[in-house]
Amino acid sequence: MTDKHDGIIGRTIGKAIIRNDEIRMANDESNPNDEIRNPKQWRFVVLLHEGHGERHYDLFLEVPGRERLMAWHVLRGPEEWGKVKELGAKRIGDHRKVYMEYEGKVSGGRGTVQRIAAGVAKVVEMNEKEMRVRLGNDEMALPMGEGGKKRILVTGAAGVIGGIVCRTMKEAGHFVRGLDIREAKGVDEMVTGTVADAQVVKRAMAGMEVLIHLAATTDDADFMTELLPNNVVGMVNVLEAAREAGVKRMVLASSVQVAGGWPAEPRVVRVSDGACPWNGYAATKIFAEVMGHVYFARHKMEVVCARIGSLPRNVESGRCHCDGFARGVFLSHDDAGRFFRCCVEVEKIGGVDGGKPGYAVVYVTSRRETVEGLSAEEAKEAVGYEAQDFYPAGLPTEWGL
């Protein structure tokens, strides 16, 4: 592939000519982006992203100290960068670093990416509104904006998983509103009440973009007095409120207990194997997955149904994961945060097992020493989640495990 443009592409893909110009920060003392202050030279890559009749360019910057890549959609290609003022650049959520080197299919049926340019970028000026960078011979303005930051409602925010999710989303810069029957810590706003109350749910959902629905009654509670109002009626209330509020993406907590009835044998359990619930709680989670698909199919809402693994709530439950079956379905606190962040920040929810993009049912666990266990492929295909922790990594250090 050749191009006459003499900026960042030239006739050799991936080689950029960069001068050692001095970098200047605008309003350095008040810059809110502490992790990217005083930059030197940052690697960049440009990918042509095609799929489902759409075509745009993805620009990624690798910033030292950040776990993920800063990212922008750019409507105009690099061959036009030195010729037009408006590039149609839009800040999107941070991406995994694998995209610095990757070409080929994007998981979940989200099209393909082709690497068309790469090199070293120089930041000329940066403030809270925009960043001016020099890529080769071209200087361009990139909006800082919200960087794909979302307004998120977390139900069950006062629970253990809810606390992990709220903290992770806040650390990522998202706005978090909690909904629970008791006060949750570390949220921007809090609505106190039950998901069984439709009016409470509507009030909590107003103005939100993403729903993470964790609130539920667990395990062997009485079906008619607890599971039905909280897990079934509450689920309907949450889905309807999200639809009415214009929420575009929902992450619905399911559970590995939906597969709890399968015989204990050494094999990889996949979502495509079907469900085998063994109690009323697991049955309500199957209901959640099915209702999620209804709202995906009828109302074009993106839905991830997360069959959450066994996450220790305290030191005692953490010790129970030392060996046996529990080790195989273990989910660390840190990996839980990583998964939900992927769900919020991924550009599009990928399809799983040949399904349409936009709806996915996935198992969510940490890493394990054996091949057998719950499949990790679906979560990677749908939202790009890759677990990092082996037990007991990723648990609170004060537990001493």
Secondary structure, DSSP 8 states (H G I E B T S, - for coil): -----TTTTTTSTT-----------TTGGG-S-GGGSS--EEEEEEEEEEETTEEEEEEEEE-TT-SSEEEEEESS-GGGTTT-S---EEEEEEE-GGGGT--EE-TTT--EEEEEEEEEEEEEEE-SSEEEEEETTEEEEEE-TTTT--EEEEETTTSHHHHHHHHHHHHTT-EEEEEESS--SS-SEEEES-TT-HHHHHHHHTT-SEEEE-----TT--IIIIIIIIIIIHHHHHHHHHHHHT--EEEEEEEGGGGTTS---SSEE-GGG-----SHHHHHHHHHHHHHHHHHHHH--EEEEEEE-B---SHHHHHTTSSTHHHHTB--HHHHHHHHHHHHHSSS---STT--TTEEEEEE----SSS-EE--HHHHHHH-------TTTTS-GGG--
